[in-house]
């Protein structure tokens, strides 16, 4: 008589996608065990007390991609999640001393843009409508197993939007933005969203998709907006963990997995680092594909060609964080003092320059550092006083386009000197901070690889270029969350639809595995998606029609910049 496995499902890794998978499986009545190597849940979506008395979003620090369907279905608010926004979405300070604030309200943003370039203010609205149209055709695929790339292109063709597909999928972010905007500062600021965790620069073909991926998020139904999680990004993971436990899942931290046990081509459980064995009907890995298949599966189990293909998955391109505990907020140059203001409320971008991004790529390619850095920053303790003691603030700096490995040296040897270089750049934008840093913690690409268990420190678990998207993510043989090992699934960011704190990967993997367990066909994208996209809300269709003509663009722009019509504009931009 066959013994009953210990669990229906074992999930390796309590990153946010693993926890999403656990939630859907547990809600379906499955006996679920989540095993996490670190002492805290969350993976890269985590809040940690990196400096005693202060808490930090160690890796991911902006919330905007987490799918609203998942937030609602898993009742994350019920389990403690609070997402919020400050007054401003972002503040950019350029090397020439000029600055730009992007507000939650469209009219305020447009009037701010008019100070930079009046033509670009109109173009910004046009560009937003085009981006929303692109998102409308792509996002219906996010919560479904991946379509073939040809199928996505056919959907754009059916909608008469072939040019849109080319612009936001094939072009470099430089060429994309050059088609719409004039002012170099605005183009430099927007370029940043295409430079996240990539091996490339603004001129690299395909970076337009990375831009779109980071820009089509939504916040409370408002397209293209983002916010913060009260208590840091770990609040997302903690809410997911609480929900999973509520429905019966067990989560064990400080429990690293050594091997996925494979018997006659089928995963039957896992062997832990301490040698003990847990059996299961299905095994899921929230780790990246390389770690999942090259380290957790013993040599000889997988075909040699597949092993080579997995080894060739592009995981180049990393990032790093510098967490500062400060006793005075940054006094950015345009402001008379360090008092709290909108410039501290959202995402802060210091020194964005397309040439600096290009230089960063050249340095990344060589395995060295550029002469200057584009710095992103978040000072979340300004809007969340639970993160730092009174009189102190948390300030997180982020640097993108970093090499996973340095030439002739190591990150361990260079991390302090590298951080000093970044801070010297920081002081050119906020000179007061030179005397007000109490302590610092540095997280390098090596730390992401060794401590957070992300191969090469690539937070997306693999490139977000077209050769590794949709039905080719991470490679065609692994595109449907299944692996060649029966009952062994992938649910992390290396699967469709890609990286970021989105949760869609975990949702989709759970649905496929539940269908397999029931012996039924896995869910697919809806027929409506395959023939050109789910019908957009009527207000989006109206705006699209209005903005397709020159007189309509004139009317639309003048309406959008009026504070009195703010509610109407916000309603027109809603996603659902």
C-alpha positions, 0 to 999 in steps of 0.5 A: 500500500502506498504511503500518504505523502506528508503534504499535498504541496511543498513550496521551496522559498517564502518569497512573495510568489511562493506565498501567493502559491501557498495561499491559492493551494491552501484555499483549495483545501491542499495541505501545504508546507512552505520552507524558507532558508532565511529567518524571515519570510519575503525573499526580496520583498521583506522588511528587516531590522538592518540597524538596531531600532530601525526597519528597512525594505531591504531590496524591493521598496516600491509597491505598484505592480502587485496585481489588484486581483490578488490583493482582493482574492487573497483578502490582503487588507484583512490580513494586515496589508495597508498600501498608501501614497504620499503627496508626490509620486516622485521627485527628480533632481538633475545635475544642472540643479533643476528638478521635477515633481510628479504628482498623484494628480494629473493636472499638477504634473502637467503644469509642472511639465509646462515649466520644463517644456510645453510641448512635452506636457502635451506629449506626456498625456499622449504618451500616457494614453499610448502606454495605457493602450499597450497595457490594456492589450498585455495585462490580460495575459498576466494572470494566465499561463503564458501565450506564445509571442506570436499570439501576443503579436497577433492580438496587437495586429487584430487591434490594429496596433502593430506599431504600438507592439514594436514601440513598447517591445522591440525598441530601445527605451532611448528610441521610444522616448525620442519618438514622443519627447523633446526635453533631455531631462524628461527623457532621462528621468523616464529612462530610469524605468527601463534600466531596472536590473538589466544588462544594457543601456538606453540604446539596447534594443528591447529595453522599452518593454522593461520600461513598460513593465515598470510603468503599467502598474496601478494603485487603487485602480489608478493607472501608472501610479505606485505607492508604499506598504505601511511597515515596509515591503515585508508587510506584503509578505507578512499579509500573504503569510498570515493568509496562508496560515489562516487557511491551513498552510504551515510555514517554516523559516530557517529551513533550507532545502538541499535537494528535490527528491526525484523518483522515476522522473517524478518529484516526491518531496525534498531533502532538507539541509539537516538530512531530513525528508519531507514527502509531497505530491507536488513540489514548487520552487520559488527560487530562480530557474537556474537555482531550481534546476541546476542546484536543487535537482541532482546531476543526471536527472535532467537532459543535458541539452536542457541543462545547457539551455538553463545555464544560458538563461540571461541573468546578467544585470544586478543592482545594490542598496545602501541603507542609511540611518540619518538624523536629518532629512536630505536638504535637496538643493532646490529647497531652503532647508531639510524640512519634510516635504513632498520631495521626501514622500515618494521615489526620489531620483538623483542625477538621471541622465541618458549619458550616465545610463550609457556610461553605466552600461559600459562599466557594467560590461567591463565589470567596473564602476562608472564615474558617476551614479544615477541614484534612486532614494526612498525616505519612507520613515517620513510617511511611516514613523514605525520604521525609525525612532523619533529624530531619525530617518531611514533612507534607502539608496538604489543603484542599477546597471551593476555587474554581477561580478567585478573584473580583478576584484570582488564585491566583498573587497570593494563594497565599502569603497563603492558605497563611499563613491555613491555617497560622494555623488549623493552629497552633491544633491544633498550636501547636508547629509555629509554630517548626518549619517548615523550608520549604513548597511550595504547590500551588493549583488554578491549579497543578493546572490549569497544571502537572498539566494538570487542567482547573479543578484538579478532580482527579475530572475532573468532578463526581461527582453523579448527572447525571455518573455511570454512563452519563452520565459525562462525558456520554452521548455519551462514556460508553463511553470512545469519542469521535465520532472513530473510534479515539480513546478516553478513559481518565481519571478523567472517565470511568466509574466516576469519580475517585480512584486506582482504575485502573478507568477505564483497565482498562475503556477498554483492554477496550473498545478491545481488543474494537474492534480485534478486531471483537467486542462490547465486554464488558458488566456481567455478567447477575448484576450487572444483576439485583441484584448479584454474590452477596456472600460468605457472611459478608456475607450472614450479617452482613446477615441478623443486623443486620436484626433488633433482637436481631441488632443487639444480638448483632452489636454486642457481638460486634464490640466484643470484642477476643477476637473481633477475627479473627472480626469482621475475617473477617465484614467481608472483601470477598473 
